[in-house]
Structure formats: structure tokens, C-alpha cells
Amino acid sequence: MTASVCVLYFAKSGELSGLKEEIVQVSTPISGRDLWTLLLGRHPRLSTLQGHVVLAVRHQYIAIDDQLLTLEDGDEVAVVPPLSGG
């Protein structure tokens, strides 16, 4: 089964992908790791964020690991790079 999801790119991930958002077809269920790998395949420059980026699905942070996610058409997936603050 596949789902059409909206991927939102914030801050550095937007700079690296050149996009603020895009619609992506994903297999579902999908692991957080496979979802990240899919996005890296579309935007290889995101690899500079490897190990520092967080994904959020339906406004909840998810681990980039082997836990399975069930995505539905219209879900939002946010790519949130580390934030610097002061």
C-alpha cells in the first residue's frame, strides 16, 4: 500500500533540499529509517544532517530507526534539523 504525504523541510533541511515542501509517495507501513533513506535518495545533500535530524509525523517526533509507521494520504512529515539558540 502507498500513501501520498506532504514532506515539510525546515531551516537547514530546506536549504539543502531547495524546497519548503513536496508531495512524496511512500510505502506504508514504513520504518523511520526507510523514510529517511527515501528522502536522502531524493535529496542527497540532506546527508550532512545524518545523525542530527529529527522527523515528525502528525506533529509527533519519531525516531529514525526500525519502528514501523503507518502513514495515510495527506499526512505531514516534517524534517527538523538541529536548532541553534542562545
Residue pairs with C-beta under 8 A, 6 or more apart in sequence:
1 27
1 28
2 25
2 26
2 27
2 28
3 25
3 26
3 28
3 71
3 72
3 73
3 75
4 23
4 24
4 25
4 73
4 74
5 23
5 24
5 26
5 71
5 73
5 74
5 75
5 76
5 77
6 21
6 22
6 23
6 24
6 74
6 75
6 76
6 77
7 21
7 22
7 23
7 24
7 39
7 76
7 77
7 78
7 79
8 20
8 21
8 76
8 77
8 78
8 79
9 16
9 17
9 19
9 20
9 21
9 22
9 79
10 78
10 79
10 80
10 81
11 80
11 81
11 83
12 49
12 81
13 46
13 49
13 53
13 79
13 80
13 81
14 20
16 43
16 45
16 46
16 48
16 49
17 42
17 43
17 45
17 46
17 79
18 43
19 43
22 42
24 38
24 39
24 42
24 77
26 35
26 38
26 71
27 34
28 69
28 70
28 71
28 72
29 68
29 69
29 70
29 71
30 38
30 68
30 69
30 71
31 65
31 66
31 67
31 68
31 69
32 55
32 62
32 63
32 64
32 65
32 66
32 67
32 69
33 64
33 65
33 66
35 55
35 64
35 69
35 77
36 53
36 55
36 64
39 46
39 79
40 46
40 47
40 50
46 53
46 79
49 79
49 81
49 82
52 81
52 82
53 64
53 79
53 80
53 81
53 82
54 61
54 62
54 64
54 80
54 81
55 61
55 62
55 64
55 77
55 78
55 79
55 80
56 62
56 77
56 78
56 80
57 69
57 71
57 75
57 76
57 77
57 78
58 75
58 76
59 76
61 80
62 69
71 77
